[in-house]
């Protein structure tokens, strides 16, 4: 059965007319819709200091989504762990676990934008060491018991009902080995089978029974009765999304949504951003095993995002989930 998810980063670029308040309201309403219709997950991203207001506080947003929903799992993918105080983060995640009914998991990433490390006052060269250290801190914190960290006694209360699942993100073989070494699941940013091989080899070496989830399918899907019409409406937002991500990439950084496109036609040919008919969406789900809906991507007006969701609900969902 195909996995069906929603993704949000809540960007509102200057060329759009949607305010951040409108974006956040639409996100909560759409997550409520997803919960009502049995979707499989909601994923949130994190970046800081971006002019379009890219979501900087995914834990806060996850709590708001948890309050509007009852069942749907929420994945923060990814938390840029070296930019956080791990004790404060552990407290927030513990409370989030309690209020959500243990529906939240996290993918932790190193981070890569130089501007974010400068803003946080963190030495970017130390990010690997900090991630390793902070994963250990989070795990100890989730026990609710006192422990020693950096020369002081620390205790995080209340204890979560169930310690949030921690997966390791990344797009390199080093990230795959780090995930295995930390005895964590691996959630790479790109669907490279070699990364899974490296991860599994390292798991065998360190004696850990791990799991890896490779991205599959397009990073954006919008269902439309008239794809040509709606691609013209969506293209400015998709091109903005793609070009800003491409501009952020640093050497060695890879992503399933990284597209070097100079214009909307090149972007469309990449297949990463898809505007499809209901029948095409059904075939895509059958071929890839996943449909990722990103209904506010790049500042898409909420009304347009809702059009795609409603058509998905009426024409696609009954075929993918006949018993739903």
C-alpha positions as semicolon CSV with decimal commas, in nm:
position;residue;x (nm);y (nm);z (nm)
1;X;0,000;0,000;0,000
2;X;0,139;0,340;-0,097
3;X;0,241;0,579;0,179
4;X;0,068;0,917;0,160
5;X;0,226;1,214;0,332
6;X;0,212;1,590;0,361
7;X;0,518;1,812;0,385
8;X;0,548;2,171;0,509
9;X;0,821;2,433;0,535
10;X;0,581;2,730;0,534
11;X;0,773;2,969;0,311
12;X;0,602;3,288;0,198
13;X;0,819;3,452;-0,071
14;X;0,777;3,819;-0,147
15;X;0,623;3,763;-0,492
16;X;0,325;3,585;-0,337
17;X;0,025;3,741;-0,168
18;X;-0,016;3,494;0,116
19;X;0,086;3,604;0,466
20;X;0,258;3,378;0,712
21;X;-0,050;3,390;0,935
22;X;-0,257;3,258;0,643
23;X;0,004;2,991;0,568
24;X;0,009;2,863;0,925
25;X;-0,370;2,853;0,946
26;X;-0,391;2,663;0,617
27;X;-0,127;2,416;0,735
28;X;-0,322;2,335;1,051
29;X;-0,648;2,303;0,858
30;X;-0,484;2,073;0,602
31;X;-0,328;1,858;0,873
32;X;-0,675;1,825;1,026
33;X;-0,800;1,712;0,684
34;X;-0,514;1,462;0,656
35;X;-0,591;1,321;1,001
36;X;-0,959;1,285;0,916
37;X;-0,881;1,100;0,594
38;X;-0,621;0,862;0,732
39;X;-0,301;1,000;0,582
40;X;0,022;0,832;0,689
41;X;0,241;1,120;0,807
42;X;0,310;1,493;0,819
43;X;0,671;1,605;0,773
44;X;0,815;1,940;0,884
45;X;1,144;2,102;0,785
46;X;1,370;2,352;0,962
47;X;1,588;2,642;0,849
48;X;1,679;2,976;1,004
49;X;1,715;3,336;0,899
50;X;1,562;3,290;0,553
51;X;1,390;3,595;0,408
52;X;1,079;3,399;0,314
53;X;1,026;3,287;0,673
54;X;1,118;2,921;0,626
55;X;0,985;2,737;0,933
56;X;1,242;2,797;1,212
57;X;1,055;2,628;1,499
58;X;0,934;2,284;1,388
59;X;0,886;2,155;1,744
60;X;0,642;2,438;1,814
61;X;0,462;2,368;1,487
62;X;0,451;1,996;1,558
63;X;0,281;2,072;1,890
64;X;0,022;2,287;1,715
65;X;-0,043;2,009;1,462
66;X;-0,070;1,753;1,742
67;X;-0,337;1,972;1,900
68;X;-0,539;1,976;1,579
69;X;-0,513;1,603;1,508
70;X;-0,572;1,272;1,683
71;X;-0,388;0,998;1,493
72;X;-0,149;1,112;1,223
73;X;0,226;1,062;1,290
74;X;0,439;1,377;1,274
75;X;0,800;1,368;1,154
76;X;1,038;1,658;1,204
77;X;1,274;1,601;0,913
78;X;1,511;1,736;0,989
79;X;1,603;1,903;1,317
80;X;1,939;2,073;1,265
81;X;2,072;1,937;1,590
82;X;2,406;2,123;1,625
83;X;2,218;2,455;1,621
84;X;2,016;2,366;1,934
85;X;2,076;2,349;2,306
86;X;2,018;1,974;2,351
87;X;1,877;2,006;2,704
88;X;1,616;2,264;2,603
89;X;1,538;2,058;2,294
90;X;1,496;1,743;2,503
91;X;1,249;1,925;2,730
92;X;1,047;2,046;2,434
93;X;1,042;1,702;2,273
94;X;0,942;1,535;2,600
95;X;0,643;1,767;2,634
96;X;0,563;1,719;2,265
97;X;0,562;1,343;2,315
98;X;0,318;1,374;2,602
99;X;0,075;1,612;2,430
100;X;0,083;1,421;2,100
101;X;0,040;1,074;2,242
102;X;0,389;0,969;2,123
103;X;0,319;1,049;1,758
104;X;0,639;1,244;1,685
105;X;0,970;1,120;1,546
106;X;1,275;1,323;1,455
107;X;1,541;1,305;1,187
108;X;1,852;1,487;1,305
109;X;2,076;1,657;1,054
110;X;2,411;1,831;1,065
111;X;2,292;2,146;0,891
112;X;2,494;2,297;0,609
113;X;2,411;2,666;0,550
114;X;2,698;2,880;0,678
115;X;2,456;3,162;0,763
116;X;2,269;2,947;1,013
117;X;2,582;2,852;1,207
118;X;2,689;3,216;1,219
119;X;2,343;3,316;1,342
120;X;2,350;3,050;1,616
121;X;2,708;3,126;1,718
122;X;2,813;2,766;1,649
123;X;3,140;2,663;1,487
124;X;3,036;2,483;1,170
125;X;3,355;2,277;1,176
126;X;3,236;2,116;1,500
127;X;2,895;2,010;1,370
128;X;2,977;1,639;1,339
129;X;3,116;1,618;1,691
130;X;2,821;1,816;1,827
131;X;2,565;1,594;1,657
132;X;2,723;1,280;1,805
133;X;2,736;1,438;2,150
134;X;2,382;1,577;2,137
135;X;2,224;1,250;2,026
136;X;2,373;1,091;2,336
137;X;2,243;1,381;2,547
138;X;1,890;1,345;2,408
139;X;1,882;0,974;2,481
140;X;1,999;1,021;2,838
141;X;1,758;1,310;2,887
142;X;1,461;1,103;2,773
143;X;1,518;0,857;3,060
144;X;1,413;1,125;3,309
145;X;1,710;1,031;3,528
146;X;1,995;1,263;3,634
147;X;2,316;1,243;3,431
148;X;2,642;1,430;3,403
149;X;2,702;1,654;3,103
150;X;2,983;1,905;3,058
151;X;3,062;1,909;3,427
152;X;2,711;1,956;3,561
153;X;2,426;1,735;3,672
154;X;2,128;1,749;3,439
155;X;1,778;1,606;3,469
156;X;1,498;1,652;3,216
157;X;1,143;1,625;3,345
158;X;0,874;1,534;3,275
159;X;0,984;1,211;3,118
160;X;0,826;1,136;2,780
161;X;0,576;0,852;2,771
162;X;0,782;0,701;2,490
163;X;1,121;0,840;2,392
164;X;1,085;0,999;2,045
165;X;1,243;0,792;1,770
166;X;1,570;0,946;1,652
167;X;1,688;0,886;1,296
168;X;2,002;1,027;1,135
169;X;1,977;1,226;0,814
170;X;2,241;1,303;0,555
171;X;2,346;1,234;0,199
172;X;2,698;1,096;0,233
173;X;2,861;0,766;0,320
174;X;2,995;0,932;0,633
175;X;2,637;1,005;0,741
176;X;2,542;0,642;0,677
177;X;2,827;0,519;0,894
178;X;2,745;0,773;1,165
179;X;2,385;0,648;1,182
180;X;2,501;0,290;1,227
181;X;2,765;0,388;1,481
182;X;2,504;0,578;1,683
183;X;2,269;0,276;1,668
184;X;2,002;0,483;1,492
185;X;1,788;0,445;1,185
186;X;1,909;0,619;0,871
187;X;1,696;0,861;0,669
188;X;1,911;0,991;0,383
189;X;1,820;1,298;0,182
190;X;1,861;1,116;-0,148
191;X;1,755;0,772;-0,271
192;X;2,104;0,641;-0,342
193;X;2,113;0,260;-0,292
194;X;2,484;0,281;-0,219
195;X;2,408;0,473;0,101
196;X;2,185;0,188;0,217
197;X;2,462;-0,061;0,142
198;X;2,718;0,138;0,341
199;X;2,474;0,176;0,631
200;X;2,391;-0,195;0,641
201;X;2,758;-0,291;0,619
202;X;2,842;-0,061;0,910
203;X;2,544;-0,191;1,112
204;X;2,678;-0,544;1,069
205;X;3,023;-0,431;1,178
206;X;2,899;-0,261;1,497
207;X;2,638;-0,527;1,578
208;X;2,326;-0,315;1,534
209;X;2,003;-0,425;1,366
210;X;1,919;-0,100;1,189
211;X;1,679;0,020;0,924
212;X;1,708;0,266;0,639
213;X;1,436;0,458;0,455
214;X;1,538;0,585;0,112
215;X;1,336;0,870;-0,046
216;X;1,127;0,759;-0,340
217;X;0,907;0,934;-0,590
218;X;0,877;1,308;-0,662
219;X;0,927;1,566;-0,389
220;X;0,609;1,748;-0,489
221;X;0,279;1,617;-0,625
222;X;-0,030;1,822;-0,705
223;X;-0,341;1,654;-0,843
224;X;-0,524;1,850;-1,111
225;X;-0,807;1,809;-1,359
226;X;-0,607;2,035;-1,594
227;X;-0,230;1,988;-1,539
228;X;-0,128;2,239;-1,808
229;X;-0,337;2,512;-1,649
230;X;-0,220;2,434;-1,298
231;X;0,147;2,391;-1,387
232;X;0,139;2,751;-1,511
233;X;-0,003;2,856;-1,173
234;X;0,242;2,645;-0,971
235;X;0,558;2,693;-1,180
236;X;0,670;3,024;-1,021
237;X;0,651;2,867;-0,676
238;X;0,824;2,547;-0,787
239;X;1,104;2,735;-0,962
240;X;1,154;2,954;-0,657
241;X;1,168;2,647;-0,434
242;X;1,413;2,463;-0,660
243;X;1,645;2,756;-0,725
244;X;1,676;2,858;-0,361
245;X;1,752;2,500;-0,256
246;X;2,011;2,473;-0,535
247;X;2,175;2,797;-0,422
248;X;2,211;2,660;-0,069
249;X;2,389;2,338;-0,165
250;X;2,745;2,304;-0,043
251;X;3,012;2,066;-0,179
252;X;2,914;1,705;-0,107
253;X;2,557;1,802;-0,020
254;X;2,295;1,604;-0,213
255;X;1,917;1,595;-0,201
256;X;1,635;1,422;-0,385
257;X;1,479;1,764;-0,446
258;X;1,798;1,928;-0,575
259;X;1,739;2,042;-0,933
260;X;1,963;2,277;-1,131
261;X;1,689;2,436;-1,345
262;X;1,717;2,770;-1,523
263;X;1,349;2,791;-1,610
264;X;1,012;2,628;-1,552
265;X;1,040;2,401;-1,856
266;X;1,368;2,250;-1,735
267;X;1,221;2,209;-1,389
268;X;0,917;2,029;-1,521
269;X;1,129;1,790;-1,724
270;X;1,324;1,694;-1,410
271;X;1,020;1,508;-1,275
272;X;1,086;1,626;-0,919
273;X;0,787;1,861;-0,922
274;X;0,478;1,687;-1,064
275;X;0,135;1,823;-1,154
276;X;-0,067;1,517;-1,252
277;X;-0,416;1,394;-1,328
278;X;-0,585;1,163;-1,079
279;X;-0,505;0,862;-1,300
280;X;-0,141;0,966;-1,326
281;X;-0,126;1,007;-0,948
282;X;-0,261;0,654;-0,899
283;X;0,003;0,512;-1,134
284;X;0,273;0,712;-0,959
285;X;0,165;0,573;-0,622
286;X;0,170;0,218;-0,758
287;X;0,514;0,265;-0,916
288;X;0,692;0,440;-0,628
289;X;0,493;0,332;-0,323
290;X;0,457;0,690;-0,201
291;X;0,275;1,015;-0,275
292;X;0,419;1,327;-0,113
293;X;0,179;1,621;-0,115
294;X;0,333;1,963;-0,048
295;X;0,026;2,183;-0,083
296;X;0,183;2,514;0,027
297;X;0,521;2,461;-0,144
298;X;0,707;2,780;-0,229
299;X;0,421;2,996;-0,111
300;X;0,146;2,830;-0,318
301;X;-0,182;3,008;-0,227
302;X;-0,381;2,794;0,015
303;X;-0,685;2,792;-0,215
304;X;-0,478;2,632;-0,492
305;X;-0,328;2,381;-0,249
306;X;-0,678;2,288;-0,134
307;X;-0,788;2,229;-0,493
308;X;-0,525;1,957;-0,526
309;X;-0,608;1,802;-0,190
310;X;-0,981;1,791;-0,260
311;X;-0,930;1,628;-0,599
312;X;-0,691;1,379;-0,439
313;X;-0,960;1,304;-0,180
314;X;-1,237;1,248;-0,434
315;X;-1,056;1,083;-0,726
316;X;-0,734;0,925;-0,598
317;X;-0,788;0,818;-0,240
318;X;-1,082;0,584;-0,310
319;X;-0,860;0,391;-0,553
320;X;-0,558;0,375;-0,320
321;X;-0,756;0,306;-0,002
322;X;-1,084;0,141;-0,112
323;X;-1,184;0,061;0,246
324;X;-1,110;0,411;0,379
